Amino acid sequence: MIRTVITGGGIGGLATALALAQRGHRAVVLERAPEFAEIGAGIQLAPNGIHALDRLGVGGAARALAVRMDELRFMDGVSGEHVTSLPLTEEYQRRFRNPYVVVHRAELHALLLGACRAFDTIELRGGSAVTGYEQGRTSASAVLESGERVAGDALIGADGINSAVRAQLVGDGDPRVSGITVYRAVIPMERVPEELRRNTSVVWWTGPGCHFVHYPIAGGKHLNLAGSKDDGGTRAFAGVPAEKAHVRRQFGVLGPDAQRLVELGEGWRSWMLVDRDPVDTWTDGRVTLLGDAAHPMLHYAAQGACQALEDAVHLGDLLEEGSGDDVSQRFEKYTADRRERTAAIQLAARESTRLWHPAGGAALARNALLSKLSPGQLHDHVAWMHGARDFGATTPAPAYLSTHPNLNGVQE
């Protein structure tokens, strides 16, 4: 039996604890906040994420919470033209063997938390801020802000993009500021005019230097709104309140339907989007990273949560027959197995603004290109991400990404 210390009690950390406990190991999860809880609004889960949840034993419960989507609907936000839709129904589900769903982040987190609490081999510790780690020949310890050491056979840093474990292990400084501000709000579906609801669609309205996205969450009771503005910002910030008039100005170039949805938003908050460059390794002996601590990405590929879930499942598989003696070798294999896929998705997400934000003739050319693609061709473009089922196998991005890397972009 391996005792693993996991720093971070978010989706990735809880999924990892669950994967390890199911294979007979012990885990202690250290969460900075006093209570285990999740903030945020909606996230999208492609079939690869659903498959990971199935492997963790909570796929059925997740499906019950989620709203199944029938299409990813791409609109020219200026003209109001429906450019294309990537269908997510019969052909898509036959090919990828799972639906594409949206769910409230807090609901998914609560589901994983409940599953972890069912195991007496998982210890959940709130109020345990981690500042770094120490390791010896046979153990690894988290160093807490209080000075306490929490020891195990191994340590997994799942403490997010500003990970203290990564700061020590990789030492690559602050995250990269993207220069794109995202504005978020959640509104009751009953306030949305019937003609704008699109209860089974993720809808994008694209414009010059900006785009606006909406989709249902919480079983269809609310509509999640997210707008991105390429404003060239240079300072990271998170959860800052934004006046509706300011949000309206950021998306003033969009047409009347998108404007009506912006106008419905209340309690807008804003974030400067940040990510990091891919790295060759995120393992140091008995210590490794997972999820956003290992490969943080912009949300435009809608794969952040999916990749953390994939990490958790694959780590569980690698450690299934493992012991405290061979943790280092298994962590090295985990990094080697996962780094190419996650790096490709990091970069595809970063490049996707070339799909969302062109203006004038470039936007018309994009519309013409996308409108010519058949449903099968659109499925081909996302197959390398959505179709993964062996999370340790390298699934490289297809060759056409060298000329059209942006065609993989969807948004959480």
PyMOL commands that set and color helices and strands:
alter all, ss='L'
color gray80, all
select helices_A, chain A and resi 11-22+47-55+59-65+90-96+105-117+164-169+189-191+194-196+218-220+244-250+256-264+291-293+299-301+304-319+327-351+353-356+360-371+375-386+399-402+405-408
alter helices_A, ss='H'
color red, helices_A
select strands_A, chain A and resi 3-7+26-30+42-45+67-68+71-76+82-87+101-104+122-125+130-135+140-144+149-152+154-157+176-188+201-207+210-217+222-230+240-241+269-275+283-284+287-289
alter strands_A, ss='S'
color yellow, strands_A
deselect
rebuild
show_as cartoon
